[in-house]
Amino acid sequence: LINLYMKFVLKVLFTALGVLAAASIVPGIVIASFWVAVLVAVVLGILNITLGAILKILTLPLSIVTFGLFFLVINALMFWAASFVKGFSVAGFWPAFWGSIIVTLVSLIGKKVISE
């Protein structure tokens, strides 16, 4: 149980680090603090589990035709949707697109670290 809890906390922290990295690299993404990044990480997780999953199922034919690249658009939309969190803003689709890619890459690195 503790191991499962610790993995969840580490996943949230790595996602928060990805959000902070995206804010520092991509113009148009602004984050107020580390704790806002943690909250955004939790919101992103909830959005991806609920709305993201539904959108991925509904757009599966389009994703197949585009060889899965449309999933990047859905991830960008989820990232952009999280900008309702006070202290986090995304200036448009393209900052959301690049920000979601950075968050995904940092999260993948985190997953690799957690699994080893």
Number of C-alpha atoms within 10 A of each C-alpha: 6 7 8 9 10 12 15 13 14 17 20 23 20 24 27 25 21 26 31 23 16 24 23 14 14 17 14 17 23 18 21 13 11 14 12 18 24 20 19 25 24 19 20 24 17 14 18 18 11 11 12 19 13 12 15 17 10 11 14 15 13 14 18 12 10 11 10 13 12 18 19 16 17 21 24 22 19 23 27 24 16 23 20 12 14 12 15 20 19 23 13 13 15 17 21 27 21 19 29 24 18 22 24 18 14 20 22 16 13 19 15 10 11 14 7 5
